[in-house]
Amino acid sequence: MNSVNFKKWSFHFMIWIIIINIISFYLTIGYMNEEALLYFGIIATILLVLSLIFIILSSIKKEKRNYQYWISLVGIFIFGVLPIIASFF
């Protein structure tokens, strides 16, 4: 378990979340299948939760904090916390 780089995996998940959101944006513009948007949303949510878990594990293991760690934290804030806050307004 010591060889797992948690911040690296969290960073990779965040890149995939960004790609999924770009694809969802183009599908929304093109009035494509709503079912595909639902599946992309589910996958993005699962990846966001995994990214959050891996960032927490990275902090617990006291891994060195570099750009992967900070980009993952910013991504979690943008794709996770801001939509939750916006839902209250």
C-alpha positions as CSV (number, residue, x, y, z in Angstrom):
1,M,0.0,0.0,0.0
2,N,3.0,2.3,0.4
3,S,3.7,2.3,-3.3
4,V,0.3,3.8,-4.2
5,N,0.5,7.5,-5.0
6,F,-2.9,8.8,-3.9
7,K,-2.5,12.4,-5.1
8,K,-1.6,11.1,-8.6
9,W,-4.7,9.0,-8.8
10,S,-6.8,11.9,-7.6
11,F,-5.3,14.1,-10.2
12,H,-6.1,11.6,-12.9
13,F,-9.7,11.3,-11.8
14,M,-10.0,15.1,-11.9
15,I,-8.7,15.2,-15.5
16,W,-11.4,12.6,-16.4
17,I,-14.0,14.6,-14.6
18,I,-13.0,17.7,-16.7
19,I,-13.2,15.6,-19.9
20,I,-16.6,14.2,-19.0
21,N,-17.9,17.7,-18.3
22,I,-16.7,18.9,-21.7
23,I,-18.4,16.0,-23.4
24,S,-21.6,16.6,-21.4
25,F,-21.5,20.3,-22.5
26,Y,-21.3,19.3,-26.2
27,L,-24.1,16.8,-25.8
28,T,-26.2,19.4,-24.1
29,I,-25.6,21.9,-26.9
30,G,-26.5,19.3,-29.5
31,Y,-29.7,18.2,-27.8
32,M,-28.5,14.6,-27.7
33,N,-29.7,11.7,-25.7
34,E,-30.6,12.5,-22.0
35,E,-29.7,9.0,-21.0
36,A,-26.1,9.5,-22.0
37,L,-26.0,12.7,-19.9
38,L,-27.3,10.7,-17.0
39,Y,-24.6,8.1,-17.3
40,F,-21.9,10.7,-17.7
41,G,-23.2,12.4,-14.6
42,I,-23.1,9.2,-12.6
43,I,-19.6,8.4,-13.7
44,A,-18.4,12.0,-12.9
45,T,-20.0,11.8,-9.4
46,I,-18.3,8.5,-8.7
47,L,-14.9,9.8,-9.9
48,L,-15.4,12.9,-7.8
49,V,-16.0,10.8,-4.7
50,L,-13.0,8.7,-5.4
51,S,-10.9,11.8,-5.9
52,L,-12.0,13.1,-2.6
53,I,-11.2,9.8,-0.9
54,F,-7.8,9.7,-2.5
55,I,-7.0,13.3,-1.5
56,I,-7.9,12.4,2.1
57,L,-5.7,9.3,2.0
58,S,-2.9,11.4,0.6
59,S,-3.2,13.9,3.5
60,I,-3.3,11.0,6.0
61,K,-0.2,9.4,4.5
62,K,1.5,12.9,4.5
63,E,2.5,12.7,0.9
64,K,4.5,15.6,-0.5
65,R,2.1,18.3,-1.8
66,N,2.7,19.3,-5.4
67,Y,0.6,20.6,-8.3
68,Q,-1.3,17.3,-8.5
69,Y,-2.5,17.7,-4.9
70,W,-3.5,21.3,-5.3
71,I,-5.2,20.9,-8.7
72,S,-7.2,18.0,-7.2
73,L,-8.3,20.2,-4.2
74,V,-9.3,23.0,-6.5
75,G,-11.2,20.6,-8.8
76,I,-13.0,19.1,-5.8
77,F,-14.0,22.5,-4.7
78,I,-15.2,23.6,-8.2
79,F,-17.0,20.4,-9.1
80,G,-18.2,19.3,-5.7
81,V,-18.6,22.1,-3.2
82,L,-19.7,25.0,-5.4
83,P,-22.6,23.0,-7.0
84,I,-23.8,22.0,-3.5
85,I,-23.6,25.7,-2.3
86,A,-25.4,26.9,-5.5
87,S,-28.3,24.5,-5.0
88,F,-29.3,26.4,-1.9
89,F,-29.8,29.6,-3.8
